């Protein structure tokens, strides 16, 4: 999210002296200096510390537990306390020079800046669950107690957080500190970092179009009016998802303890929160003026500034996400951040409503109350959903997405309001309205992740038609399940997280009504404000020991009302617009808002339940009887039995929030914040948010420490999982794997659709979690992978299967290949099913894992052998049988190779040799087949013997390296099988031929460019020879496509299947040199034959070809605009009077790009329909058809991205609507392509194939 606290997470602020005096100790700097302040006489700032890290030394995670004294600062004596931002303290030493890119001059530390850093560090770490858990555990050990709280029923970790809040509030509100920290209004300095949110609002207001009817907007410096502490508190509350209750408690504590001169702190926080909420709702719906224009204007102003001023601007933005991430490309990072800030802000208000600071229920109409605000969101969502039925296609989709996001905001806030007395009836009505109008089945909601027709589905509509694995018997239960599911052809009731949230909220409301516990997830119920106390009134006297009695701290004022609209201030524009929508009416005031709301990625996800659902009471009794003699896994059993569906939903939601809010940050200044390791630590902190299972719930007995139970986990710096959360690691792993299955993998030719859907990011977080808690997360990862392998792989889409294979390969490569040998042994038989060309999803998964593992290692396939058990049958089945071997070369082929690679002959001489009759007599007589086949055999490889010979000679180094790899792999495999090791008889012979340079790809690419005339001449000679035998009966275009496909076949034969990067690079080189065309690549990738031999990941090759074609079309358009004839170009001055019309140039660019891409797209759709229609797999889903259909969906997404990035651009001349009209003008819009799919349904033989085609038609209509 926006880096409000990022710098403080990494650059621990200076430690506080007595009442924040000048002798405060140094915080542990992370970026500028890796050592905290230090002194010889007392412990000092910690090494490599930031506020969230719980070290034992100084700086950030303090040894003392009191705010405001030198125990927090980490030390330094009276001469040399450490400075902020990582400067090293010491005896009488001044600050070190900053080790950053902005300046090399020594600078002094601004006391105000250091004070703000101290304040930020303290507020940010105040509610840290890990640190609070350490305090609670220490207190329990010291008291020899079990850690239970004797006062108020608070969990120990919550009580520790409440103590931190109380101490901090006392420090902030002290007589000496209040004027410093609680200043607000005109007395507060207008600092750049304090005005970040208001700047975005002002920029949006300034760029908004004005008219006489539009009322003037009142501009308010929200941060200055609220004050620095309130601004910081709101930043924390909307950016730290696991600590929201602590900030509600701090609001209460500061408001109650502040002196009269600084009263009204809660009111200022609420006002600032409402302004931020209005801005974020507009940003989430993309309904206000884009902040990109503000950023651009800032950039223009920077051009008139001095170097020092530009450096200062970059430093001020080092904690903000770069513009490329928030608004660039296809991604919707800014929209995702706005959604999560709005979600957490509403959660903060819900806690305040529970305390009584904010009006929860209000009067009968709920005016100004929080529930009234949620009802307004629900009403706006319902109106948007209804208005979508009366709008054009593009606007209707935007309105539907807006409705679902507003519904998600309202539903995600409901669990945090259930503690308020009397709120349940109105909340039930609210949920019922959302169910009927937006999210439920009665509202016609169909998830994008629905297995039947979802464009982004994870699961197929049925199981694949896998061939039986060797020695394995197929289970007939799946057929029976399919017959039962045929009775209900409707959409899945819980295919995505929004539907899961609706089900969870309804469950919580019903359990609360019945007096049940609701959920074990503690975040909605945590109330650290109950640990805050104040002195009892004097009339109540003293206690027995003479100390003043204390009473719980409560809010004494009237509940504050909420105003999201803000009158003339116009805090939110989207919500009034949506509330004014009607089928026949426009808006009530102002101009209509253009709601773009491009996507739901990063906010709504597909749902994949890896582990079993909680058993019913009857099932539980049966399982207890059947599993009495079985060896149990206590943690997994605890997760399955004691975590309800509601618990799992709320836990998964918290994990996803952490992944968004704590993801790594890169600013425009180049500064980076956060790492995957730190994100994993924050994810694991969720283990402190689980309450013990209710009495009477059947759970497995906790394993002894020696057997790896929760209490027996290793004592890392972050501590083991608490006993109450036994089994939580399975919920965390389940969430991460479900996200990985639907993520965007590396090399997909398109960026991640949302920031936290990056495959690499999620894989790294799971890897760091495994390293953080190896005895807990490690077994959970293995069991999850095994469950996916046995229960889900035949039903997963090919894209999801490849994502999981890429994750497992990454995990193995970064853990030294540590994986149970029993898993490999049990999985190996499935690989035998693919040796003879059969299709088996589990075998293909194994092949993909091992090939990716080989491709990610310099040792190649040899590294895979070291990862597998000795003598594993997977090596020959997956690697050795798939690698090309060294073959005896014909003399003519050997001679051509020598001419290309050894003699370095002139390309013209080689070209003459290839098309000569000499070569035909020596080589063509035994390899050509043109004389035996008429025009019906243009795809016969023997027709293109010259082109294939030239291509084989060009790619010979690749094939030789592959053959050597096969030999070395076989030796390693046999050597590992035998105790004495691999024999070395042929080592010298192999080394003699190892004369290729280290950069194989560069050498081959240069050779392709140099000898391009040779390949084209051979291709033309073969085409002429075939055409001469079938004059007048051959389509020249089809003939050349067949020849180009034969050249591409040689790429597949020369490059090992696991070396994806080399294969893609060679195909790109052939496209760049125009040896092959985009249509030829599509024909080769999809296998233009009756066997439906679709290449793995075929859509990546076609996407590459389409991008090359589009870029070439745009380049030709630009060249024709500046060409004077004869290839002479001129420089065009776009600012002159005679400059070409930008709209005309953009239209020409779009037209040329469509002409280049649409024929390929149409061919792909026709070929995919033919592949699916030709398959007859009965009720099961054809494997080749699933590959083709799911690949086509990804290809369409990639095509749209290529058009947006290469053709539409960011100049605003072309829009998405222009692009859609262009596709429609060439009969390639979603409706026309869907009609092609529906026409193929009648020709389809199997029911599974028909389901694929129907779902593809719906997906194309929605996408295009």
N, C-alpha and C positions, 0 to 999 in steps of 0.2 A: 504494500500500500504506500501512500505518500510517505516519504521519509520523515515524518514529524519527529521521531525519536531515534532515527537510525544512527546519527552521529553519536548520540549519547550511549547507544548500545555498545558501540565499539570504542569510544573515547571517554572513558570514565571521568566524570568531573572531579575537580579537586575536593579533597576531604574537608569536612566542616570542622572548624575550630570551635572554640567556645562561642556560642551564639553567632556563628559564621564570621568570626574574627579573621584578621589577616593572616593568622598563623595556621590556617587549615592545611592538612596534608594533601599529598598529590593523589589523584585518581590514577588508575591503571590505564594508560594510553594504549591504544591498539594500532592505530595507523601511523601517527606521526612519530611516536616513540614507543618502543615495546617494553619499557620499564616504568613502573610507577615511582612516585616520590619516595626517597629513602633517607634514612638517618641512622647513625651508628648506635644511638642509645635506645631506640624503641622501634617496634615493628612499624613498617611503613607501607606505602602503596603496593598493591599486589602486581605480580608480573602478568602481562598479557590479559588484562582484565577489562571487562565491560560490565555494565550494570546488571545484566541477567545472569552472569556466570557466578556460580556459587563456590568461589575459592576460599581457602582458609586464611588468605592473607589480604589485608588492607583494601585500599582503593575502592572496589565496587562492592563485593560481597563481604561485608564487614564481619569482624569477630565479635564486636559488641552488638547489641540489639536496640540501642537507643539512638534516636535521631538528635542531631544538634550538638554532639560533642566530638572530641578528636578520635573516638573509637571508630567512627564512620569514615573519617578522612583517610585513615591509613597511615598517618604519622607525619614525620618531619618534626624537627624540634623548633625552638623559638627562632632559630636563624634560617632554617632552610626548608620550610614546608614546600611540598611539591606543587607545581602549578597545574592548571587545567590543560587539556588537550595533549597529555602525554609528555610534558616537559619534566625532565628528571630533577628532582629536588635533591637536597643534601645540605651539608654544612656551608652556609653562606654562598651557595652557588646560585647564579642566576639561571634563567630558563635557557634551554638549548635551542639552537636554531631549528626551525620546523623542517622536518624531512618530507616536504611535499613539493608539488610541481609549481606552486604559485609564487613562491618567493624564497630567496636564499639569504635574506637579511634577517638579523636578529630583531624580534619584535617583543614588546612588553605585553603583558597580559592585562586586558581591560578588567578591572574589578567587577563591573556590572556583568560582563560576559562570563567571567568565572562564576559569579553568583548564580546566573541563570543555568549554567552547566551543573552546578551543585544541586540546584532545585530540580532540574530535569532528571538527574540520576536518582535522586531520592524518590521522586514521585513515580518514576518508571519501575523501580524495583520494590516499591512498597507492597504490592500485592503478588509478588513472585511466589508461586506455589511451591517450587522446590525449596527455596530458602525458608519459607514458613514451615514446611514439613520437617526440615532439619531442626528448627527451633522447637517444634512440638515434640519431636523424638527425643531431643536432649532434655527437655523439661520432664518428659515421662520417665526417662532413665534416672534423672536426678531424684525424682519423687518416688521411684520404685512403683510406679503405677502403670496402668495399661493405657494411659493417654486419654482416657475418657474425661470429658468435661463435666464438672459437677454443677455448672451454673448455666442454665438456659439451654442445655442440649446441643450446644455448638460442637461441631467436629473440631478436634485439636488444631488442624491446619487452619480452619477458619478463625478460631480464637487467636492464633498467632498473627494472622493477617490483621485482625481487629486491633491487636496490641500495637502493631506497626502503625496503623492508621491513627490511633489515639496519640502515640508519641509524636508523629509528624504534625498532626493538627496542633498539639500543644506548642511545638517549636514555631510553627508558622504564625500562630496567633499570639505569641508572646509580645509583651509591650515593646521590646526593642526590635523585633523582627516584623511585626505587622506592617509598619510603614514601608518596609522594603518589599515584602512579598505580596501584600494584599492591595497594593495601589491599583487604581482603576480610573477610567474616565480621562479627564484632561491631565491628571497627574501621572498617567502611565506613559512611558516612552513608546513611540511608534517604531518598534523594531521590525526589521524585514521578516525575520522568522516568525514573529508573532502575528503578522498580517498575511500569512500565506493563504488562508482560506478566504479572507475578505478580498484579496487581490483578484482571485478568480471570479468572485461575484461582480466586482467593479468592472473587470474586463468584459464580462458577458454583458453587463448593462451598457457599457460604452459602445459595443459593437452591434447592439440591437437596433434594428431599423426604427425610426421615429416618424410619427405622423401627428397631425393635429388631434386625432381622436385618442391617441395613446397618452395616458396620464403620465405626468413626470414621475420619475422614480427617485425616492429619497435614498441617498447614499449614506451609509453609516460605516464608520471604521469599527467593525464588530470586535476585533481583537483588542483594540485600545479601550473601547468602552467597557469590555468585560474585565480587562486586566490580564497580566501575564500568567498568574496562577490559574485562573479560570480557563484561559486559552490552552495552557499546557494540560490541564486536567481533561478537557474535552478531546484534545489530541490523543491522549492515552486511552480514554474510554472508547474511542472509535477506531483504535488501531491495535489494541491488545485484547483479544477475544476471551482469554481465560481469566482476566483480572477485572472485569466490569463491576462486580459487586464491591470491590475495594474502593473504586472511585466514587460510587454512590455513597459509601460510608465516609469518605474523605469530604465530600460535599456537605454532608450533615455535620461532621465534626468541625470543619472550618466555619460554617455558617453559625453554629451554636456558640463557638468559643471566640469568634472574632470580636474585637472591641467595637464599641458603638460607632466609632469613626469610620469603620470599614464594614458595616453591617450590609446585609443583602447579598451575601456571596452566592447563595443558592439561586436567587432570582437571576443574577448575572450569568450563572452557568446555564440555566434553563433558556434564557434569551439567546445566548450564544449558540447553544445546542440546536435551537429551532432554526436559526439562520443557517447553520451548517447542514441541518437536515434538509431544508428547502433546496439548498445548492446541490446536495447529493442526490435528491430525488430527480431533479432536472438532469443531472449528469448521468444517472442510471438510465433514464428514459431517453436521453439524448434529445431533449426537447427544448433546450435553451441554446443561445448562441455559443458556438464552439469556443473553448478556451485556446484553441490553436491560433486563432487570430490575435489573441493577446500575446501569445508567445512570439508570434512573428513580429508584432510591433516592438516587443522588447528587443528582438534581434536587430531590427532596423535602428533602434535607438543606440544600440551598442556600437554601431558603425561610426557614430560621431563621438565616441568616448575615447579617452586616452587608454594606454595599455594598462596602467594601474587601475583605472576604473573598470575595465573589462575583467581583470583578474579578480577584483572585489566582487563583481557580479557572479562570476563562476564559483567563488567560494561560498557566496550566499545560497547558491543552488546545489551545493554538493550533497545535500540531504534530500533532494527531490528526484523522483524518477525521471529518466531522460524522456524527451518528447517522442523518440522512436518507439519506446515501449508503451507509452500511454495512448498514443494516437496514430502511430505509424503502421504501415502495412495492413494486413488483414486483421491483426489482433485488436482486441477491445479492452486493453488493460485499464484505460481510464474509466470505462463503464463498469468493469468488475470492481475496481477500487471504490467507486461511488456507491455501488450496491452494498458492499460490505460495511462501508462507513455508516450508511443509513441504517443498516440492520443493527449494528452495534450501538448506534446512538439511540435507537428505539429501545433496545435492551437496557441501556443506562436509564432512560426515562421510566421504564417498567420498574426497575429497582427503586428509583426515587418515589414512584407511586406507592410501592409497598411500604416505604418508610413514612409516607405522608407528605413529602415535600411537594409532589405534583398531584394534581387532582386526577384520581383514577377513574371514578364513575361519574362524577359531576351531578348535575340535576337530571331531571327526567329526560331531557333532550341530549344530555351529555356534552353541552357546549363547553369547549375549552378543556375537556378531560382527555386523558390518554386513550381510553376506550372509544371516546367519540372520534378521536383522530384515526384510530384503526378502522372505525366504521366508515369514515370518509375515504380511506384508502380502498376499502372493500367496495364502496359504492362507485368510486372512480374506475376500479377494475371491471365491475359489472357493466358500466356504461361503455367502456372501451371495447369489451367483448361484444356487446350488442351492436355498436357502431361499426365493427369490422364487417358485419354482414351487409352494410350499405356503402362500402368503400371499394376503390379499385384494389387490385391484387397486392400491390406493393404496400399501400397504406394499411390494408387489412392485416397483413402479416405484422407490421409494426405495432398496430393496436393490440393484436392478440399477445404479442410478446410483452408489451407494456402491462396488459392486464395480468399476465402470469407473474411478472416481477412484483407488482403491487400486492398481489395475493400472497406471494412468498414472504414479503416483508410483514404483512399482517399476521400470517400464520406462525412465523418464527418468533413473534413477540408474545403470542398467547401463553406459552408455557411459563413465562416469567411473571404472569399476572394472576396465576391460580391461587396465590397465597392471600390475595385481597378478598376480604369477606364481602359476599354479595355480588361479586363480579361474574360468577359462573353463568347466570342466565343470559346476560348480554353477550358474553363470549360465545356461548353455544349458538345464539342466533347469528352472530358474526360468521362463525365457521359454517353454519348451515347455508348462509347466503353465498359464501365463496364456493361451497360444494355445488350448489344448484346453478350458479351463474358463470363460474370461471374454470374450476379445476375438476369437478366431478364428471361422472359419465353423463349425467343428465344435461350438463352444459356442452356436451359434444367434445370434450377434451380428448385429444389423441396425442400421446407423447411422441416426441421425435425419436425416442429410444424404444418405441414399441416394437417387439419382435416381428409383428406382422408386416408393417409398412413403414416403420420409422427410418428416416433418412440417416440417423446416427445410431442405429441399434447396435447392441453388443451381441445379442442372441439371435439366431436364425429362427424362422417360423417352424422348424423341425430339425431332426437330427440328419447328419450327412449320411450318404449311402456308402459307408466305409466297408471295405473288404475285410474279412476276418483275418486277424493276425495269426501268425504261425503258432500253433499249440494253444491258442486262446479261443475259448468258446464265447460267442456273442450272447449277451443277455437279452431275453425276450421281453423283459419288463417294459422296455421303451416302446415296443409296438403296442402293448396294452395301454400305456399312458397316452400314446398318440390317439388311439381310438376314443379314449375318454375325453380328450381335449377337443376332438372334432365337434362335439356337441355345442361348444361355445367358441364361435369364430370371432367374437368381439375383441376389442383391444384389451391389453393386459391391464389389470386394476392397479398395479404398482410397478411400473417400468422405469420411473425416474424418481429423483429425490424430492420433487415437488409433490408427487402423489404419495410418497412415503411420509412426507411431513404432514400432509392432510390426514392420513391414517393415524399417525402418532398423536396429533392434537386431539382428534376425536376420541382416541383411546384414553388420553389423559383426562379429558373432560368427563368421560363416563366413569373412570376410576375414582376421580375426586367426588363425583356425585354419590358413588357407592361407598365412600369412606376408605378407599384403597390407598396404597402407598404412591401410586402414580408411576414414578420412575426412580431408579437407583442413581441416575445421573444427578449430581448434586448442584450443578451450577445454577439452575433456576431457583433452588431453595436456599443457597448459601446467603447468610445474612451477617457479615462481619460487623455491621453497625450495632448489632446487639451486644458486642463486647465493649462498646463505648459507654463511658459512665461520666457522671458529673457529681459534684458534691450535693448532698441532699440539702434542702432548705434548713435554715438555722433552727426553725421551730421543731424539727424532728430530732434534734439533740445529737449526742455522740454515741458511739458504740461502746462496748465494754472496755476496750483498751484505751479509750480516750481519743481515738482517731475519728475524724468526721465520716459519717456514713455516706455511701454513694448510692446513686439511683441511675437507672438506665437513661441514656441520652436520647431525647426525643425532639422532634421538630415542633416548635411552639407556635409557629405562624400559621396563617391560612394557606391551604394548598394552592399552589401556583397553577394558573391556567396556561394552556398551550395554544399558540397561534402560529400555524405553519404558513399561512398566506401573508400575513404581515401588512395588510392594507396597502398604503402607498409605497411602502418599502418593497413590496412584491418579492418576498423571500423565495417563493416557489411559483413558477409559472405553469408547469405541466399539470399540476393537480386541479387548479381552477378550470383549466381548459377541458380536462377530461370530465369533470363534474358537470360541465355545461353541455356536454355532448348529448344529442338526442337524435332519433331517427329522422326527424323533420326540421330540427332547429340547429342553428349554428352556436357560436359561443356567445356568452353574455356581454363580455367586454374585451377590448384589446384585439390584437391581431391573432389569427389562428397559429398555433404552435406546430411546427413541422417535427413530429415525433419520428425519429429515424429508428431507434431501438433495433440495431442491426442483428443482434444475436442474443442467445441465452447461454452461450458458452461461458464457463467459469462461474455460472450462477445456478444452473440446473444441470444435473449430471444423470447419466444412466445408472441404474441400480443393479448390482451383481452380488448376490448373497452366496459367498463361498462356503460357509459353514452351515450346519443344520439349524433350522428354526427351533425356538424353544418348544419342548414337548408339552402336550396337554397332560392333564393328570392321569388319564387312562394310559396314554403312551408311556408315561414315566414309570408306571407300575410294571408294564410289560418289559420295558428295557431293564429295569432293576432285576427282574427274574432271569432274563436271557443273558445278561452280562455279568452275572455273579462271579463266574470263573474267569472272565477276561481280564487282561491287564489294562488298567485304566490310565488315562492321561488326566491327572487332576485339574490342570489349568484349562484344558480344552473342555472337559466335562463341566467345569464351573462356568465357562462362558456360554456353553450351549444351554445349560439348565437354568442359570440365574439371571442372564441378561435377556430381558424381554425385547420385543421388536421396538418398543419405544426407547428403551435404553440404547439399543444399537443405533437407532436413527439419530438421537441427540449426540451420541459419541462421535459418529461419523461426521455430523455437521460441525462439531467442534474441531475435529482434525482438519477438515477442509478449510475452516476459517483460519486455522494456524498456518496452513500451507500458503494461503493468500497473503495474510498479514505479515508473515515473517519470511517471505521469499527473498532471495538475494536482490539487491538494488544496485543499479548503475545509474549515476547521474550524468547530466550533460557535461559536467566538468571532468568526467572520467573516474570519479571516486566510486568505490564499490563498498557495499555494506552487506552484512549477513553472509553466512555460509550454510551449506546443506547440513553440516554438523550441528550448528546452532538451531536450525529449524527442527532437526530431529530431537534436540533437547526440549524444545518447546512442545513438540508433539507428545513426548513422553510425560510432560508435566500433567497431561490429562489424566494420568493414573491416580492423581490426588483428588479427582472429582467424582469418585464413586462411593456411594454409601454402602454399608454392609447389607448383605441379603436379608430379606425379611425373615422373621422366625417362621419355621415350618416349611421353608422352601428347601427342596432336596438338593444338596450340593455334595460334590465329592469331597472326601476328607483331604485336608491340606497335606501335601507330601512333606516328609521330613526334609530338613535342610540338606541332608546328604543325597536326597533323591531329586533335587532341583525344583522344589516347590517354590512358591512365591517368596516365602520367608528365607529360603535358602539361596536366593539369587545373590550374585556377587555384589559386594559393597563398593560400587563405583562412586565417583565424585557426585553423581546424581542420585545415588541410592537405589535400592531395589524397589520393586512395586509394592505398595502397601498391601496388607493382607485383605483389606476390604475390596480391593480391585483385582483379585485373583482372576486371571484369564483375560484381562483387558488387552493384552498384547495381540490376541486373536482378532479382536475388533479393530485394532489399529491396522494390522496387516491386511485384513479383509478390505478396509477402506482404501488403502494405498493400492492394492492390486486391482480393485475395481476401477480406480482412476487410471492406472497404467494401461488397462485393457482398452480404454477409450481415448488414450492420449495420442498426440501427434509424434510419431517416431522421428529420429534424425534421418536425414536424407529423403524426406517425403516431398521435397521440392516446394513445400508450402510451410509457412511458419505455424507455430502452435496457435490454435484458434483462441486460446485464452492463456494468460501468463502461467497459471498453475497446471496446465494440461501438457506441459513439456515432458516428454518421455524421459529425457535425461535428468531433469530436475527431480522427478518423482523417484526414479531409480536410485539416485544418489541419496535421497532422504531415507529410503528404505534400507540402503546399505549402511548408512551411518547409524540408523536405529539398531541394526544387527550388531554393529560394533559396540554401541552404547550398552546394550543389554543382551549379550550373546546367549546366555542360558535361558532367556525368556523368548526373545524375538526370533532367535535362530530356529528352534524347533517349530515355532508358529509358521515361519516361512516355509519350512519343508512340508509340513502338513497341509498348508494352503496350496502349495504347488502340486502336491499329490492329489488333493481333492479336485483341483481344476483339471488335472490330467485325466482322472478316471471318470469324473461326473460331468464335466462341462465342455471339454474340447470338441466332441462331435456336434455340439449345439452352438459353439461360438462362431462368429463371423470370421472369415479369413484374416481380416485386419486385426481383430482382437487377438486371434491366435498368434499372429506375427509379432504383435506388441509384447505379449507375454513371453514369447521365445526370445525376443531381443532383451527383455529385462533379465531373464534367467542367464543368458549368456554374459551379460554385463555383471551380474551378481557373481557368477562363477569366476570370471576373469579377475575380479577385485577381491576375492576371498581365497585365492590360491587353489581354486577348484574344489573347495570343501563341499562335499555333498555325500549323503549316505550311499554306500555301495549297494545296499539292498534296493534302493530306488532304481539305480541304473540296471540292475539285474532284472527287476520286475518290468521295466519299461522296454528292455531290448527286444523281446519278441515282436513288438508292434512295428519295429523298423523293417522286419522281414517282409511285411506286406507291401512295401514300396519298391522292393528290389526288382520285381517283375513288371513294373509299370502300373501297379494297382494304386488306388487312392485310399489312404487311411489317415485321418486327421491326426491321430496320436503319433503315428510314424513320421508324418510330415513336420509335426511340431519338434520332434527329436532331431530331425535332419536340419531344421532351421536353427535350433539352439546350437548344435555342434558346428554348423557352418559359420554362424555368426561368431562363435567363440574362436574358430580358426581365423576368420577374417580380422578379428581384433587383436591378433598376436603377430609379432614379427616372425615367430617360428611357424606360423600357419597351422596346418593340420597336425604337425608334430606336437603342438601344445595341447591339442585335444586328447591325444593318446596319454599324455601325462595326467590329464584330469580324470580319465575313466579308469575303472578297475582293470588290473592286468588281464589280458585275454578277452576283453569285452567284445561281444559280437556286434556292437554298434560301430566299431571301426571299419570292418569290411562292408557292412551294410550301408553305412551312410557316407563314408569317405573314400575308401579304396575303390569300390565299385563305381564311383561317380567321377573319379579323377581321370583325366586323359593320360594315356601311357605312350611311351616312346615307340614309334613304329618304324619299320623299314621304309625308307623313302625311295621313290623311283628316281632313276638317274636324272631325268629332266627336271623333276622338282628340286633335287639337290643342287642342280646347276643353277636354277633360278634363285634359290636361297643364297648361294654364293655370290651371285651377281648383285643381289640387294644388300647383303649384310657384310660380305667380306671384300669383294672386289670394288665396291662402291662405283658401279658403272653409271654412266649417264642415263637419266630417265628415258630420253628419246631412244637410246640404243636398246634398253630393256623393253620399251614399248614395241619396237620393231620385232624384237625376238618373240614376244608373247603372241603377236598376231601373225607370225610367219607360218608358212607351210612346214618348215623344218620341225617346229614344235608339234604341229598337228600330226606329222608322221611318226615322231618318236614317242609322243605321249597321248595324243588325242585318239589314236586308233583303238586303244584299249579302255579309254575312259569316257569317250563321247557316246551319246545315245540318240543324237538327233535323227539319224537315219532310220532308227527303229521305231520312232514315236512321232506321231503326227502332231497337229496343233493342240490336241487335247492334253498333251503332256508337257506343257511349258514349265510346270513345277518340278519336273524330274531333275534331280541334281546333275545328271549326266549332260543335260542340255547346256549347262553353264560351267563346263569343265575349265575353260580358260579363266573366267572370273574367279571361280573358286580356287584355282591354282595360284593366281596372283594374290588373293586374300590370304591363303594359307602361308604363302611365303612371307607376306608382311607381318603376320601374327605368329610366325614361327618361334621367336624368343619367348613369347607367352606360353606356348605349348610346351616348349622344352623345360621351362621353369616348373610348369605344372607336373610334367612327367617326373622331374627330379623330386618334387615334393611328394608325389605318390610313392616313389621308391623309399625315400627317407621315412615316410609315415609307416610304411609296411615294415621296415627294419625296426623302428621304434616299437611298434606293436608286438612283433615277434620277440624282440629283445626283452620287453617287459613281461611277456608271457613266460619266457625261460629265465631261470634264476641267473644264468651266467652272462646275460646281456646280449646286445645285438651283435651279430658278426660283422666284420669289416672287410670282407674280401674285395668288394667292388668300390671301396672308398676312392681309390686313386682314379679309377675310370670315370667316376662321377665328377671328380674335381677337375679333370682335364677339360670337360666341356663347360665348366662354370665360368665362361668368359663374358657374360653379360654385365653391363654396368649396374650400379646400384639403382639407378633411376630407370627402371624398365619402361614405365609409362611414357616418360619423356622421349626415350629413344623410339618407341613404336609410334608415338604421335608424330614425331618429326618425319619418320619414314612414310607414314600415310600421306602427309602433306606433300612430301617430295615426289612420291611415286603415284600420286593421284592419276596422272595421265595413263599410267600403265593399267590401272584397274578399270578406268573408264573405257580404254581401248579394248581391253579383253571383254568387257561387258557388251560393248557395241558389236564386236566380232561374233560373239555367241548369238546375239539377237539376230544379226543378219543371216547367220547360218540357219537358224531355225525358221526365220521368216521366208527364206528362199525355198524351203521345203513345203511351206504352207502359205503360199502367196494368196493374199486377199481374204484370208480367213482368220487373221490374227489381229487382236486389238493391241496396237503398239504400246499404249499406256500400261495395259495389264501385263504385257510381255516384259517391259522394263521393271515393273514392280516385282515380278517373279525373280528377275535377275538380281535386283537389289536385296531381296529377301534371302537369296542364296549366299550373298556376301555376309549378311548378318548371321546366318547360320554358322559360318566359319568362326565368328566371334564367340558364339556359344560353345563351339567345339574346342577352342584354344584356351579359354579362360575357365578356371575352376569355378564351380557354382558358388563357393563360399566367398570368392573375391568380388563382392558386389561393386566396390568402388572402381576396380579395374574394368569390369564389364561396362559400367555406366560411362566411364571416361572414353572407352573406345567407341561406343555408340555415339557419344557426343562429338568425338573427333570426326567420325564418318558424316554426321549431320553438318558439322561446321564446314567441312571441305566439299559438301554437296555431292558426295558419292552416293548417298542414299537420301530418300525423301521421308517426310513425316508419315505419309501413308504407308510406305514400305516398312517403317518401324512398327506401325500399328498392325500390319499384316503379319509380320514376323512374330511379334509379341503374343498375338491372339491365335496363332497357328491356323493358317488358312488351309485347312484340310478337314476330312471327315472324322478324324480321330479326336478332334477338339483338344489338341495338345496346347493348352494355355500355359504360358510361362509363369513361373512364380513371380509375384510382384510386377505383373505385366504393365500395370498402369503407370509405374514410375518411368518406364522407358517411353511410353506414349506421352506422358506429361513433359518429359524432356524434349521430345520431338515437337510438341505443340509450342512450347516456349521458344524454341529455336525458330520455328516458322513465324510466330508472331513478331519476334524481334527482327527477323529478316524483312518482314512486310513493313514494319515501321521505319526501318533503315532505308528501304527502297522509296518510301513516300518522302522522307526527308531529302534523299538524294535527288529525286525528281523535282522537288520544289526549288532546289538551288542549282540545278544543272543548266548550263548554258548551251549544251549540245556538244557532242564529241567527248563527253566525259569531263568537261571543264566545269568546275563548280565555282560559285561565287559566295562571298560572305554576305549574309543577309542581316541588315540592321533592323531589328524588330521595333526599334523606337522611332524609325523614320516615318515620313508621311506615306511612303509607298509600301509599307510593310504589309505582308499578306494577312488576311483575316484569320485570327486564331481559331474561330469556330470552323471555318472552311478547312483549314489544315487539320484540325482534330477530326472532322468528319471523314476526310480522305484517309487519315491514319486508321480510323475505326473500320472503314470499308475494306481496306487492304488486309487488315488483320483478320476480319471475318472471312474473306475469301481464302485465306491461308488455313484457317483453323476449322471452319465448318465442314468441309469435305471429310477431314479426318474424323471429326466428331460423328458425323452421320455414318461413316463406315464402321466405326467402333460400335455404335448402337445396333446397327444391322447385324454385325458379327456376334455381338453378345446375345441378341435375341435368337439367332440361329443356333448358337451353342446350347442355350437353355432348352429350346424347342426340340433339339435332336436327342436330348437325354431322356431316358426312360427308367427312372428310379422308383417308380411307384409312389408311395406316400412319403418317402424320404426325400431329402433335398439333394439334388445332384451336386457332387463336389466341384466339377468343372463349371457348372452353372453358378454356384455360389462364388467361386473365384471371379468369374466374369462380371456378375452383377455387383458385388461389393467393390470390385476394382473400378467399375464404371462410375459408381457414386463418388469415389475418391477422385477420379479423373475429372469429373465435372466441377468439384470444388477447386481442384488445382487449376482448371481452365479459367474459372472466374477470377481466381487470384492473379493469373498471368495477365488477363485483360485489365484488371484494376491497376496492376503495378506497371505494365508496359504501355498500355493504350490510354486508359482513362486518366491516370496520373492524379496529381494533387492541385492542378491549376484551376479546377472548377469549371473548365469549359465543357468537358464531358461528364455525365453522371451515370449512375447505375441504370437509370431509366433509358438513357440513350443506348446503352449496351444491350438491354433487354429488347428494345425495339429493333436493334440491328440483327439479333438472333431471329426474331420473329419475321423480319423481312426476307430471310434466307431459309424459312421453313425449318428452323432449328431451335425454336423455343420449346418450353416444357410441354405444352399441349401437343405439338406435332410429334415430338419424340415419344411422348407417352402413348400416342395413337399407334406408333410402330410397335411398341411393346404389347399393347392390347391385341393388335392384329396377330401377333405370334402366339397368343394364348391358345387360340383354337388349334394351332398346329402342334402344340406341346403334348407329349404322350403321358407324362407323369403328373400327379397331383402336386408333388413337391415343386416341380418346375413351374407349374401354373402360379403357385403362391409367390415364387420369386418374381415372375414377370408382373403380376399385379402390384406387388410391393414396389417394384422398380418404376412402374408407371406413375404411382402416387408420389414417389420420391422425386422424380424428374419434374413433375408438375410443380411441386413445392419449391424446388431449387431454382428452376429456370422460369 
